[in-house]
């Protein structure tokens, strides 16, 4: 990821995701149901769940996931400090690689935060 870490990744993935979604719509529908069920407010609120997903994205080194969950975490009210602390936990669990992907993730979060994550334009 270079330059724009969040929006650029989401925009790059959007047409690719759309094409695959058209090829396997039932699979995507099922995944969307899982996504919505996993991230709905329960004992943990949606913001905490998005921060968990954001941290897992760093651990999995998934640029698209980091961009999408940075965007969604901002929409749920997460702050840069909360995102930074979630990334900090990935350092504990993943060591050196997390310092690289954590920096990318924090840049994506900061971009979304500064933009206000006002539109729901993450790939689905």
C-alpha positions as a printed NumPy array, in Angstrom:
array([[  0.   ,   0.   ,   0.   ],
       [  1.468,   3.294,  -0.964],
       [  0.088,   6.79 ,  -0.768],
       [ -3.517,   6.604,   0.293],
       [ -3.709,   3.522,   2.484],
       [ -7.439,   3.198,   3.001],
       [ -9.435,   4.689,   0.174],
       [ -7.027,   3.592,  -2.55 ],
       [ -7.162,  -0.022,  -1.4  ],
       [-10.969,  -0.004,  -1.159],
       [-11.245,   1.572,  -4.625],
       [ -8.81 ,  -0.928,  -6.122],
       [-10.743,  -3.867,  -4.682],
       [-14.256,  -2.617,  -5.48 ],
       [-14.46 ,  -3.75 ,  -9.158],
       [-12.676,  -7.029,  -8.403],
       [-15.027,  -7.757,  -5.522],
       [-18.064,  -6.832,  -7.598],
       [-17.056,  -9.248, -10.364],
       [-16.546, -12.146,  -7.965],
       [-19.731, -11.287,  -6.042],
       [-21.686, -11.601,  -9.307],
       [-20.129, -15.02 ,  -9.934],
       [-20.942, -16.379,  -6.439],
       [-23.799, -14.281,  -5.04 ],
       [-25.052, -16.889,  -2.563],
       [-21.609, -17.206,  -0.984],
       [-21.346, -13.435,  -0.622],
       [-24.868, -13.277,   0.846],
       [-23.892, -15.901,   3.402],
       [-20.682, -14.088,   4.237],
       [-22.596, -10.82 ,   4.635],
       [-24.985, -12.496,   7.09 ],
       [-22.008, -13.812,   9.086],
       [-20.365, -10.375,   8.987],
       [-23.488,  -8.617,  10.225],
       [-24.15 , -11.181,  12.953],
       [-20.558, -11.124,  14.218],
       [-20.335,  -7.328,  14.34 ],
       [-23.737,  -6.486,  15.796],
       [-23.816,  -5.024,  19.274],
       [-24.096,  -7.618,  22.015],
       [-22.028,  -7.934,  25.182],
       [-19.373,  -6.078,  23.152],
       [-20.407,  -2.982,  21.256],
       [-19.861,  -2.612,  17.517],
       [-16.902,  -0.241,  17.989],
       [-14.979,  -2.777,  20.07 ],
       [-15.781,  -5.528,  17.576],
       [-14.522,  -3.372,  14.687],
       [-11.313,  -2.654,  16.602],
       [-10.866,  -6.399,  17.147],
       [-11.41 ,  -7.021,  13.429],
       [ -8.965,  -4.189,  12.667],
       [ -6.316,  -5.789,  14.908],
       [ -6.891,  -9.224,  13.372],
       [ -6.458,  -7.628,   9.924],
       [ -3.009,  -6.407,  11.016],
       [ -2.201,  -9.895,  12.309],
       [ -3.307, -11.45 ,   9.01 ],
       [ -1.42 ,  -8.781,   7.028],
       [ -4.518,  -8.054,   4.922],
       [ -4.399,  -4.566,   3.415],
       [ -8.003,  -4.715,   2.208],
       [ -9.217,  -5.87 ,   5.624],
       [ -7.217,  -3.158,   7.383],
       [ -8.705,  -0.487,   5.104],
       [-12.269,  -1.774,   5.481],
       [-12.154,  -2.183,   9.251],
       [-10.341,   1.131,   9.76 ],
       [-13.195,   2.779,   7.873],
       [-15.849,   0.872,   9.826],
       [-14.164,   1.486,  13.19 ],
       [-14.219,   5.225,  12.523],
       [-17.897,   4.976,  11.573],
       [-18.502,   3.297,  14.935],
       [-16.762,   6.153,  16.782],
       [-13.26 ,   4.745,  17.329],
       [-10.518,   7.268,  18.008],
       [ -6.92 ,   7.25 ,  16.762],
       [ -5.729,   6.398,  20.286],
       [ -8.059,   3.392,  20.456],
       [ -6.834,   2.219,  17.042],
       [ -3.204,   2.691,  18.097],
       [ -3.735,   0.658,  21.262],
       [ -5.46 ,  -2.133,  19.314],
       [ -2.462,  -2.16 ,  16.959],
       [ -0.156,  -2.251,  19.984],
       [ -1.686,  -5.55 ,  21.035],
       [ -0.804,  -6.97 ,  17.621],
       [  2.851,  -6.136,  18.343],
       [  2.646,  -8.33 ,  21.436],
       [  1.029, -11.202,  19.556],
       [  2.896, -10.95 ,  16.218],
       [  6.225,  -9.256,  16.849],
       [  8.141,  -7.458,  14.104],
       [  5.764,  -8.001,  11.17 ],
       [  3.029,  -6.238,  13.127],
       [  5.195,  -3.128,  13.36 ],
       [  5.116,  -2.878,   9.553],
       [  1.464,  -3.762,   9.007],
       [  0.516,  -1.81 ,  12.115],
       [  1.977,   1.33 ,  10.587],
       [  0.016,   0.699,   7.395],
       [ -3.149,   0.076,   9.377],
       [ -2.701,   3.228,  11.44 ],
       [ -2.222,   5.264,   8.255],
       [ -5.464,   3.792,   6.871],
       [ -7.261,   4.546,  10.13 ],
       [ -5.907,   8.103,  10.239],
       [ -7.021,   8.681,   6.659],
       [-10.538,   7.436,   7.448],
       [-10.637,   9.442,  10.686],
       [ -9.589,  12.661,   8.977],
       [-12.172,  12.09 ,   6.237],
       [-14.81 ,  11.313,   8.835],
       [-15.524,   7.952,   7.156],
       [-18.709,   9.623,   5.994],
       [-19.542,   7.228,   3.203],
       [-20.025,   3.516,   3.31 ],
       [-17.813,   2.681,   0.353],
       [-15.934,  -0.362,   1.61 ],
       [-16.01 ,  -3.334,  -0.755],
       [-18.649,  -5.947,   0.032]])
